[in-house]
Each structure stands twice: as C-alpha cells, then as structure tokens.
Amino acid sequence: MVKRIKFTVLMAIMVIAGISVVSKAMGAKVAAGSAAKGAQIVQEKGCTACHTANGSTLVGPSYKGLYGKKEFVNIGGKEEKIVVDDKFIKNKILDPDDYNVKGFPAHVMPSFKGKLSPIEINDIIAYIKSLK
C-alpha cells in the first residue's frame, strides 16, 4: 500500500513537472513581475548608476513616470514616436542599441541578454510601472 502511494505521488510530480516544461517550451507567458523584486534587481545590477526612481535625469531616463510615456526614438536613421510599454522596456534591457531615445547618449547602456531571466525582466517592468 505504501509503495502504491509513493508511486502515485511520484507520478503526480512527474506530470506536473512535465506540464511546466511543455508550457515553457510552447512559449507560455511568464508570470507577472514583482515591483519589490524589480527594485532590488535594478540596485544589484547597477542600473541606478544611470537611472533614478525620483524623476531626476542622469545618464538615462528616470524610471518615475516612464511607463506609458511617449518618446521619440531613432530607428535606422528615422525618428519615430513610441510608447514606453513592456515590449519597449524588454527590448531596451536585452538589445539597448536597437534604437536610441532622443535626448540620451547612444551606445551607453550594456545589454543584459543572458544576464537576466524572463522573470527578472518582468520584475523590473513591474517596478517601472509602479513608479507613476
């Protein structure tokens, strides 16, 4: 009887783990981020050397009021107006040189590709969203 229970529990764990792996492989969305964790990550990764949370500008823009803001960017030599959203922030974190935001120096921000997990990126986005 005990062996049967252990086997059933083991099978249940394997099924749950399998579902998790399959859902990730199929591109399932990563859970919403944690603003508190995002605040910690930007401190740990040194982002606060160039970005503030109080509205003042350093080398890069402040996180305060950034989410949802309209910005002009240079894409392939053409100026375009964009809205700062999840996709924009993720792209700037992973590929910061894809385009340059008007008023800020180009080629300064390092790429965090391979240095942050999708969950950590979502945490940073949640943090930036929280700073209205």
N, C-alpha and C positions, 0 to 999 in steps of 0.2 A: 504494500500500500504506500509506504514512504517513497519507494523508488518511483512509483507511478506519479506521485505528487511532484517530486523533484523533476521528473521528465517533463511533466506538463508545464511547470514553471519555466524550465529551460527553453522549451518550445515557444512559450509566450514571449520570453525575452528575445529570442531569435527573430520572431515575427515582427515585433516592434522595431528592433534594430534594422531589419530588412526594409521595413516601410520607410524608416528615416533615410536610409541610404538611397532608396529608389526615388523618394520625393526630392532629395537634393540633386540627384542625377537628372531628374526631369525638369530642373530649373525652378523648383518651388521657391516662393518668396521667403526671404529671411525675415524673422520676426522683427517687429517694430523695435526701435532702439530705446535706450535708457539715457535720458539727459544727464543724470548724475554720473553715469559711467563715461559718457562723452566728455564731460568737463574734466574728468580725471585723465582720460586719454590725451586730450589736447595739451594738458600740463606735462604728462610723461613724455610725449613725443616732441616736445619743444615748439609746438605751434604758437604758443603765447609769446614767443620772441618776436613774432611779426603780426599777430592778430590779438585784439583785445576783446573783452566782453562788455566794455563800458561805453562804447560809441566813439572812442578816440581812435584815430588812424595812426598806424605805424607803417611798416613796410607794406603790409597787406591790409585789407579792409577789416573793420571791426566785425565781430560776429553779431553784435547787437543790431537788430533791425535788418539784417542782411537777407534773411529768408523771405522770399516773395518780392524783394526789391527788383526793380528794372535796372539793368546795367547795359552799357554799350561794350561790346567786345570786338576784337579784331580777329576775323576768321579768314585766313587766306588772303589777307590784304584788303578785305572788305569789312566795313563797320556794320555790325548788326546789333539790334536791341534784343535782349533776352531777359527772362525772369529767372531769378535765383530760386531753384527748386531742388528736389532730391537728386535728380539726374545731373544737374549742373554741378552741385557740390561733390557728388561722387566722381564725376569726370575731373574736376579740379584736384581732388585728392590723388587720383590714380594717374592722370595724364595732364599735369598742370600747364604744359606747353602747347596743348592743342589750340588754345586761343588765349589772348591776353585781354584782361579787363582794362578799359580806358582809365587812365589816371594812376595806374600802378605799374611798376617796372616788370618787364618780361624776363623770363628765364631765371627767376629768383627762387621760387618755391620748388622744393625737391618732390619727386614722385614717391608716393607711399605704396606703390604697387608691390605686392609680395610682403609688405611690412605690416599691413592691417588686414584683418579678416573682414568679411562682409558684415558680420555682426558689429565689429568695432566701427566700421564706416557708418552703419545705421545709428549707432550710439552718438557719434559726432553730429550727424544730421539732426537727431533729436535734440541735442544740446543747442545747436544753432537755431533750430525752430523755437526753442523755449526762450530765447533772448529777444523779446519783441521791443 
